[in-house]
């Protein structure tokens, strides 16, 4: 789950970004702490063993092993590996962008397949498009702080015209857990 700290960054003072790095929920350091700790233990252990416990012959052997591995390390350029990584990250980002349900194609399909110029056809087309926008807003309220800030409650969605009062009452009558918290007045599943 993504943890958003946008409000903390926006209201941050001097040194606030540094403090933000050390927040434990979703922290970069939380992600890499085990690997970093293992690396540091091995690094310090090898340094102590090399400096305190090895004689001159063992140090020369150790240095030759290090040079051997260093020669093979330079055979695969780092920029080549980073290129694959960047391509993978860009591909993942693009797939996430394509997964956003843009309603435009559906709007054109509704306009084509719901024929008629009378009042009933027009109201049906507008209702279908409004419901699609409403579904997108309800989903994006859960994952986007900008949409949640624009529509903090369902009353704001009703005020904007995406939901009627009757639809709001129907929506609130359905028990649902949002982010594993019970909504007031409903029972969890």
PERA-V772248 format. One record per run of one state. SS is the DSSP state (hx for helix, st for strand, lp for the rest). FROM is the first residue (numbers start at 1). TO is the last residue. If there is no record, write none. Layout:
ss->(SS SS)
from->(FROM FROM)
to->(TO TO)
This chain:
ss->(lp hx lp hx lp hx lp hx lp hx lp hx lp hx lp hx lp hx lp hx lp st lp st lp)
from->(1 6 11 16 22 28 54 56 74 78 99 104 114 119 144 145 151 154 161 165 174 177 179 181 183)
to->(5 10 15 21 27 53 55 73 77 98 103 113 118 143 144 150 153 160 164 173 176 178 180 182 189)
